[in-house]
């Protein structure tokens, strides 16, 4: 993806590439682009990049949902269910 290549070239000698750095770069991109710009980035993706992008989105969203679900007691103890 051209955007990722450009970001890598820009920051490769300035940052360590740890999770915190990458989160900051990602957040800055999302905050500084409008919907039309973001959709333009997606339109420029190859089929393989788009599949990878959607796969990561599904993976991370499911992780969040399962994490939230794990913290929720689906079967709370009540006077009726013990």
SEMILUM-675722 format. One record per atom (N, C-alpha, C, O, CB): y, z, x. Coordinates in pm, whole numbers, padded with zeros to 5 digits, always signed. Glycine has a CB too. Layout:
YZX/...
***
This chain:
-00117+00000+00085/+00000+00000+00000/+00123+00000+00090/+00134+00078+00184/+00000+00122-00097/+00213-00088+00058/+00332-00105+00143/+00414+00024+00152/+00461+00059+00261/+00419-00218+00088/+00433+00095+00042/+00512+00218+00044/+00451+00321+00139/+00522+00383+00218/+00524+00276-00097/+00321+00338+00130/+00253+00435+00217/+00266+00394+00363/+00290+00478+00450/+00104+00447+00179/+00251+00265+00390/+00267+00216+00528/+00407+00244+00580/+00425+00286+00694/+00237+00064+00534/+00508+00220+00495/+00646+00244+00536/+00672+00393+00558/+00739+00430+00654/+00744+00189+00430/+00620+00478+00471/+00638+00623+00488/+00569+00672+00615/+00624+00755+00688/+00582+00699+00366/+00450+00620+00640/+00378+00658+00762/+00457+00620+00886/+00472+00700+00978/+00239+00592+00766/+00508+00497+00888/+00587+00453+01004/+00712+00539+01022/+00750+00570+01135/+00627+00305+00987/+00774+00576+00914/+00896+00655+00919/+00871+00798+00970/+00951+00851+01047/+00959+00661+00782/+00762+00859+00928/+00740+01001+00956/+00632+01033+01060/+00615+01149+01095/+00705+01069+00830/+00561+00935+01108/+00446+00965+01194/+00481+01041+01321/+00400+01119+01369/+00377+00838+01232/+00600+01021+01375/+00639+01092+01497/+00726+01214+01468/+00766+01286+01560/+00712+00999+01589/+00754+01237+01341/+00842+01348+01302/+00767+01464+01238/+00812+01578+01246/+00947+01299+01207/+00654+01435+01176/+00580+01537+01103/+00438+01546+01155/+00389+01455+01222/+00581+01508+00953/+00372+01657+01124/+00235+01675+01170/+00133+01613+01077/+00019+01591+01116/+00205+01822+01186/+00173+01584+00953/+00078+01527+00857/-00005+01631+00788/-00106+01599+00725/-00011+01430+00925/+00036+01760+00799/-00040+01863+00728/-00009+01856+00578/+00082+01784+00536/-00006+02005+00784/-00083+01931+00501/-00072+01926+00355/+00070+01955+00307/+00117+01892+00212/-00169+02027+00293/+00137+02048+00369/+00273+02083+00329/+00370+01966+00351/+00452+01937+00264/+00321+02206+00406/+00360+01901+00466/+00445+01784+00494/+00419+01673+00392/+00512+01614+00339/+00419+01732+00637/+00292+01646+00367/+00257+01537+00277/+00298+01567+00133/+00339+01477+00060/+00107+01510+00283/+00289+01693+00092/+00337+01732-00041/+00487+01708-00054/+00534+01660-00157/+00304+01880-00069/+00561+01742+00051/+00707+01724+00049/+00743+01576+00040/+00833+01539-00036/+00770+01787+00174/+00675+01493+00116/+00702+01349+00112/+00669+01294-00027/+00747+01219-00085/+00620+01274+00221/+00554+01331-00079/+00512+01283-00211/+00611+01325-00319/+00648+01245-00404/+00373+01334-00245/+00652+01450-00315/+00748+01501-00414/+00881+01427-00404/+00942+01395-00506/+00770+01652-00396/+00925+01400-00283/+01051+01329-00264/+01044+01187-00320/+01140+01140-00381/+01088+01325-00116/+00933+01121-00302/+00917+00986-00355/+00925+00989-00508/+00999+00911-00568/+00783+00923-00309/+00849+01078-00568/+00846+01086-00714/+00983+01123-00770/+01025+01069-00872/+00740+01188-00761/+01053+01214-00704/+01185+01258-00752/+01292+01150-00737/+01387+01146-00815/+01228+01383-00677/+01278+01064-00637/+01384+00968-00607/+01362+00828-00666/+01446+00741-00650/+01399+00956-00460/+01251+00808-00732/+01223+00680-00796/+01222+00700-00947/+01176+00804-00996/+01088+00620-00747/+01273+00602-01020/+01265+00611-01165/+01134+00548-01212/+01057+00496-01132/+01387+00541-01232/+01110+00555-01340/+00984+00503-01397/+00963+00355-01362/+00853+00315-01323/+00984+00521-01549/+01069+00276-01375/+01058+00133-01346/+01018+00109-01200/+00933+00025-01172/+01192+00062-01376/+01079+00184-01108/+01045+00171-00966/+00900+00210-00940/+00828+00143-00866/+01139+00259-00880/+00857+00320-01002/+00719+00367-00982/+00619+00265-01037/+00517+00238-00974/+00697+00503-01050/+00649+00209-01153/+00560+00106-01208/+00559-00019-01121/+00457-00087-01111/+00602+00070-01351/+00671-00049-01058/+00675-00160-00964/+00583-00138-00845/+00516-00230-00799/+00817-00182-00915/+00579-00015-00797/+00488+00020-00686/+00344-00003-00730/+00263-00058-00655/+00509+00167-00641/+00312+00041-00851/+00176+00024-00902/+00143-00124-00918/+00032-00167-00885/+00159+00098-01038/+00236-00203-00967/+00213-00347-00985/+00184-00417-00852/+00112-00516-00850/+00333-00412-01052/+00240-00367-00744/+00219-00428-00612/+00084-00392-00550/+00044-00450-00449/+00330-00387-00518/+00013-00296-00610/-00115-00252-00554/-00221-00360-00570/-00223-00435-00668/-00161-00122-00621/-00308-00366-00470/-00426-00452-00483/-00522-00386-00582/-00503-00270-00619/-00496-00476-00343/-00622-00458-00623/-00721-00401-00715/-00787-00278-00654/-00805-00177-00723/-00828-00507-00751/-00823-00286-00528/-00888-00172-00462/-00794-00051-00456/-00837+00062-00478/-00933-00211-00319/-00665-00075-00426/-00568+00035-00423/-00550+00097-00562/-00542+00219-00576/-00433-00015-00369/-00544+00012-00663/-00528+00062-00799/-00649+00145-00841/-00634+00251-00902/-00507-00055-00897/-00767+00098-00810/-00889+00173-00843/-00890+00308-00771/-00926+00410-00830/-01014+00092-00805/-00851+00308-00645/-00845+00432-00567/-00740+00526-00627/-00765+00646-00641/-00812+00401-00419/-00625+00472-00661/-00515+00549-00721/-00559+00615-00851/-00538+00735-00870/-00394+00458-00746/-00620+00538-00939/-00665+00592-01068/-00778+00693-01046/-00783+00797-01112/-00712+00479-01161/-00866+00663-00953/-00975+00758-00922/-00921+00891-00874/-00969+00997-00917/-01068+00699-00817/-00822+00888-00784/-00762+01014-00736/-00691+01089-00847/-00699+01211-00856/-00664+00985-00623/-00622+01014-00933/-00554+01077-01046/-00655+01150-01136/-00634+01265-01174/-00475+00972-01128/-00764+01082-01169/-00867+01143-01254/-00926+01265-01185/-00942+01370-01247/-00977+01041-01287/-00960+01252-01058/-01018+01361-00981/-00927+01484-00981/-00972+01594-01013/-01047+01316-00838/-00802+01465-00944/-00709+01578-00934/-00679+01639-01070/-00666+01761-01082/-00579+01534-00868/-00668+01556-01173/-00642+01607-01307/-00761+01688-01358/-00743+01793-01419/-00610+01493-01403/-00882+01638-01334/-01001+01714-01374/-01013+01845-01297/-01051+01947-01355/-01127+01630-01353/-00980+01845-01168/-00981+01969-01090/-00888+02071-01153/-00925+02188-01168/-00939+01942-00943/-00767+02028-01190/-00671+02118-01253/-00724+02171-01386/-00713+02290-01414/-00538+02048-01274/-00781+02083-01466/-00832+02125-01597/-00947+02224-01582/-00952+02325-01652/-00879+02004-01678/-01041+02196-01490/-01152+02288-01470/-01105+02419-01410/-01159+02525-01442/-01258+02224-01379/-01005+02414-01325/-00948+02536-01268/-00884+02620-01378/-00904+02742-01384/-00845+02502-01159/-00807+02555-01464/-00746+02626-01577/-00853+02682-01669/-00842+02795-01718/-00653+02534-01655/-00956+02604-01694/-01064+02645-01782/-01140+02764-01724/-01179+02855-01797/-01160+02528-01807/-01161+02764-01593/-01234+02873-01527/-01159+03005-01541/-01220+03112-01544/-01257+02841-01379/-01027+02997-01550/-00947+03118-01567/-00937+03162-01711/-00883+03269-01739/-00809+03095-01512/-00988+03081-01804/-00983+03111-01946/-01120+03157-01990/-01220+03091-01962/-00937+02987-02028/-01126+03269-02058/-01253+03321-02107/-01288+03249-02237/-01232+03280-02343/-01246+03475-02128/-01379+03154-02229/-01415+03074-02346/-01488+03156-02451/-01488+03120-02569/-01500+02956-02304/-01552+03264-02409/-01626+03348-02501/-01582+03493-02487/-01655+03574-02430/-01778+03336-02476/-01464+03526-02536/-01416+03663-02521/-01503+03761-02602/-01559+03726-02705/-01269+03672-02565/-01511+03880-02552/-01586+03984-02623/-01504+04032-02742/-01387+04068-02728/-01620+04104-02527/-01566+04031-02855/-01502+04084-02975/-01597+04181-03040/-01710+04199-02995/-01463+03971-03073/-01553+04244-03143/-01643+04338-03212/-01756+04262-03280/-01859+04321-03313/-01565+04422-03316/-01739+04130-03301/-01843+04049-03367/-01939+03984-03268/-02055+03961-03300/-01778+03942-03452/-01889+03953-03148/-01972+03885-03048/-01983+03974-02926/-01890+03986-02846/-01913+03746-03010/-02099+04037-02913/-02119+04123-02797/-02249+04097-02730/-02281+04162-02630/-02111+04266-02835/
***
